[in-house]
Amino acid sequence: MENTRFQLRRFVDADLAELLELETVTFLDNPLMNYMGGVQQSLTNDPSDTGRTALKGFQSFMTQNVLLNGGHIDIILDTSCNPVKLVAGALWFAPGRHLTPGFSMIRAGLVSVLRKWGFSALPKIPEFQDQAQKVAREEFKRRNIPVSPDQAWYLQVISVHPEYQSKGMYICHRRLSSRLIREFIASHKETNVFTLEATHPKAKLRYDHLGFETLGEIVVGKGTVNAEGLPLTPEERKQGASPGVTCWSMVYVRKD
């Protein structure tokens, strides 16, 4: 019944506008996005919120990077809605085609992102990437994983609409995100290693249940932002708090 209601298929260009809207509402309160964008207070879903507009621009940049580098995007549609609604999506970078500095980043819209977020966002991208790559390289070597991190499929973004993340829809949310990942892994048997970074504790738990293992922590913004990615308040500074945003580098290695 659920698989009849929720249709999984490959992304097509006509899905782009709806996919970007999905990614935006999914990441409105994401700690890493707050930090990257220099968000001063929690974003709202009001289209006039300039922070929301900037976040959507960043999601467009990330999505275009996947498309320009030959990545793979799957989406899930809720066919019970009229019109049919795009409710989940997963963006993957192919082995050897991960996001790297270069002309493709300019083509994908990096300049537009910096105009909206400010140029203070520019060093935050390598701040996160460099840590993530270092953790992955060291742990792949220590665990004797037979490929380099760059030769794994990399989950860049996974989104599930907030309406499907409410208390009454939690099981549905888990099934949608799990289905996107499980079916992708099952259909790519030429590769046995899949990586990602969990940017929220709840997301990490879901990946744990799917068989991903934690390689290590990535901490950005320490001393400047709290765990939600928002600027430290005077009270937090007075108390000596400086947690920054914690993310987790994770890997799935096919056992069969």
C-alpha angles and dihedrals in degrees: 000000000000093000088051092053096043114053119197117202143147118280119256127194092257088065095061101096093047092044092053091050090051092050091048097053091043094056101038092112100028112135096217093049090049090054096044092050096044089238111188098195136008113293123240130214090241108126088221091060103111090206090058090050091051091049090052089052090054092049088052089052092051093046094048090050090058092047095046092049097051096258129158127248126189125185136191122218126202101223092188089073123086106245098026109258130220103227106164140022141175127203119201132188112216122236111283092011102084124144110286132165111271148093093309089066090056091047089049092058108266093147091054090051092052092049090056100037096033128243090278084080093063099080092043093070095060090037088064098034095049093053093045093050093046093051092047095047094049095046095044088055094045093048093044093237101176097228135049120255089252090062094058128087106258123210103220100177137359120185135185119182112255090235086068092048098062120117093264092047099044094110089049090051092051091049094050095050092041092050093052091053100037095049092046093052092045092052095049103062093151087076125052101185127071127176140190144155119242109217098186132043092237091052090051090055091053091051090048089057090051092057101261116145125216114245096184147301128286116202123189133174095026110173094017108057139031127237090280091058093249125127115277112260120231088254092052090049091048089053090050094245115160107150101145121194118310122208131171130230108218139183138196117203116191110236100194 
